[in-house]
Amino acid sequence: MRRVRRLLQGSLAVVSRRLEAARSWRKTAVAMLREIILWPDPRLKEKALAVASVDAKTQRLIDDMFETMYAADGVGLAAPQLGVLSGSW
């Protein structure tokens, strides 16, 4: 019983640290919300190009994607859902 209790306490500590990190990111993020393209929009069937390198513009898109996803209570978001198909943003 003690072993199970220690395992649960350790797991809760990890989850708690991750939640706190996510909350602090959301407090400091300065991103903008973008419109999410919904099915059956034909743009969702197009394949996005691969990202060659992550620069400031790409990082800004990533920040915008996280902010948009969290605002929509989502669990995942792809660049084509924001209308972004090119690999160099």
LUMBAFI-956454 format. One record per residue (C-alpha): residue number from 1; residue in one letter; chain; z, x, y. Coordinates in steps of 0.001 Angstrom, whole numbers, plus 500000, padded with zeros to 6 digits. Example, Ala and Ser with C-alpha at 12.3 -4.5 7.8 and 13.67 -1.06 7.14 Angstrom:
<rs>
<r seq="1" type="A" mol="A" up="507800" east="512300" north="495500"/>
<r seq="2" type="S" mol="A" up="507140" east="513670" north="498940"/>
</rs>
This chain:
<rs>
<r seq="1" type="M" mol="A" up="500000" east="500000" north="500000"/>
<r seq="2" type="R" mol="A" up="500846" east="502818" north="502415"/>
<r seq="3" type="R" mol="A" up="497510" east="504479" north="501704"/>
<r seq="4" type="V" mol="A" up="495599" east="501300" north="502485"/>
<r seq="5" type="R" mol="A" up="497594" east="500847" north="505674"/>
<r seq="6" type="R" mol="A" up="496794" east="504427" north="506791"/>
<r seq="7" type="L" mol="A" up="493107" east="503933" north="506026"/>
<r seq="8" type="L" mol="A" up="493020" east="500715" north="508034"/>
<r seq="9" type="Q" mol="A" up="494853" east="502308" north="510957"/>
<r seq="10" type="G" mol="A" up="492383" east="505214" north="510955"/>
<r seq="11" type="S" mol="A" up="489415" east="502847" north="510875"/>
<r seq="12" type="L" mol="A" up="490848" east="500776" north="513713"/>
<r seq="13" type="A" mol="A" up="491373" east="503923" north="515782"/>
<r seq="14" type="V" mol="A" up="487712" east="504932" north="515339"/>
<r seq="15" type="V" mol="A" up="486481" east="501463" north="516262"/>
<r seq="16" type="S" mol="A" up="488808" east="501381" north="519259"/>
<r seq="17" type="R" mol="A" up="487501" east="504751" north="520546"/>
<r seq="18" type="R" mol="A" up="483890" east="503617" north="520151"/>
<r seq="19" type="L" mol="A" up="484536" east="500357" north="521977"/>
<r seq="20" type="E" mol="A" up="486247" east="502199" north="524819"/>
<r seq="21" type="A" mol="A" up="483303" east="504596" north="525111"/>
<r seq="22" type="A" mol="A" up="480874" east="501663" north="525245"/>
<r seq="23" type="R" mol="A" up="482966" east="499905" north="527874"/>
<r seq="24" type="S" mol="A" up="483165" east="502998" north="530059"/>
<r seq="25" type="W" mol="A" up="479377" east="503485" north="529798"/>
<r seq="26" type="R" mol="A" up="478808" east="499914" north="530912"/>
<r seq="27" type="K" mol="A" up="481122" east="500397" north="533917"/>
<r seq="28" type="T" mol="A" up="479317" east="503521" north="535131"/>
<r seq="29" type="A" mol="A" up="475741" east="502533" north="534300"/>
<r seq="30" type="V" mol="A" up="473519" east="501781" north="537243"/>
<r seq="31" type="A" mol="A" up="470567" east="500118" north="535614"/>
<r seq="32" type="M" mol="A" up="468486" east="497084" north="536272"/>
<r seq="33" type="L" mol="A" up="467919" east="494060" north="534124"/>
<r seq="34" type="R" mol="A" up="464385" east="493572" north="532903"/>
<r seq="35" type="E" mol="A" up="462647" east="490482" north="531641"/>
<r seq="36" type="I" mol="A" up="462535" east="490240" north="527841"/>
<r seq="37" type="I" mol="A" up="459170" east="489187" north="526450"/>
<r seq="38" type="L" mol="A" up="459606" east="486477" north="523836"/>
<r seq="39" type="W" mol="A" up="457541" east="485532" north="520811"/>
<r seq="40" type="P" mol="A" up="454693" east="484390" north="520560"/>
<r seq="41" type="D" mol="A" up="453544" east="486649" north="523406"/>
<r seq="42" type="P" mol="A" up="450560" east="488677" north="522098"/>
<r seq="43" type="R" mol="A" up="451907" east="491879" north="523696"/>
<r seq="44" type="L" mol="A" up="454585" east="491949" north="521000"/>
<r seq="45" type="K" mol="A" up="451910" east="492576" north="518371"/>
<r seq="46" type="E" mol="A" up="450732" east="495767" north="520093"/>
<r seq="47" type="K" mol="A" up="452001" east="499121" north="518855"/>
<r seq="48" type="A" mol="A" up="453837" east="501342" north="521315"/>
<r seq="49" type="L" mol="A" up="453000" east="505038" north="521593"/>
<r seq="50" type="A" mol="A" up="455516" east="507701" north="520581"/>
<r seq="51" type="V" mol="A" up="457691" east="509345" north="523222"/>
<r seq="52" type="A" mol="A" up="456651" east="512981" north="523749"/>
<r seq="53" type="S" mol="A" up="459719" east="514083" north="525713"/>
<r seq="54" type="V" mol="A" up="462743" east="512527" north="527362"/>
<r seq="55" type="D" mol="A" up="462692" east="513077" north="531107"/>
<r seq="56" type="A" mol="A" up="464447" east="511287" north="533975"/>
<r seq="57" type="K" mol="A" up="461968" east="508411" north="533917"/>
<r seq="58" type="T" mol="A" up="462432" east="507893" north="530174"/>
<r seq="59" type="Q" mol="A" up="466214" east="508048" north="530528"/>
<r seq="60" type="R" mol="A" up="466038" east="505402" north="533260"/>
<r seq="61" type="L" mol="A" up="464099" east="503129" north="530884"/>
<r seq="62" type="I" mol="A" up="466693" east="503705" north="528163"/>
<r seq="63" type="D" mol="A" up="469497" east="502801" north="530592"/>
<r seq="64" type="D" mol="A" up="467604" east="499670" north="531653"/>
<r seq="65" type="M" mol="A" up="467092" east="498724" north="528002"/>
<r seq="66" type="F" mol="A" up="470815" east="499015" north="527214"/>
<r seq="67" type="E" mol="A" up="471778" east="497015" north="530302"/>
<r seq="68" type="T" mol="A" up="469210" east="494306" north="529501"/>
<r seq="69" type="M" mol="A" up="470285" east="494145" north="525857"/>
<r seq="70" type="Y" mol="A" up="473990" east="493864" north="526711"/>
<r seq="71" type="A" mol="A" up="473317" east="491192" north="529351"/>
<r seq="72" type="A" mol="A" up="471420" east="489149" north="526748"/>
<r seq="73" type="D" mol="A" up="474243" east="489608" north="524188"/>
<r seq="74" type="G" mol="A" up="471707" east="491371" north="521982"/>
<r seq="75" type="V" mol="A" up="472141" east="493930" north="519235"/>
<r seq="76" type="G" mol="A" up="468808" east="495697" north="519565"/>
<r seq="77" type="L" mol="A" up="465822" east="495926" north="521856"/>
<r seq="78" type="A" mol="A" up="462440" east="497645" north="521618"/>
<r seq="79" type="A" mol="A" up="460378" east="498918" north="524545"/>
<r seq="80" type="P" mol="A" up="457476" east="496493" north="523790"/>
<r seq="81" type="Q" mol="A" up="459928" east="493620" north="524307"/>
<r seq="82" type="L" mol="A" up="460088" east="494791" north="527921"/>
<r seq="83" type="G" mol="A" up="456334" east="495196" north="528171"/>
<r seq="84" type="V" mol="A" up="456443" east="499000" north="527832"/>
<r seq="85" type="L" mol="A" up="453848" east="500356" north="525415"/>
<r seq="86" type="S" mol="A" up="453028" east="503848" north="526704"/>
<r seq="87" type="G" mol="A" up="454854" east="506926" north="525475"/>
<r seq="88" type="S" mol="A" up="455127" east="508422" north="528958"/>
<r seq="89" type="W" mol="A" up="457049" east="506059" north="531205"/>
</rs>
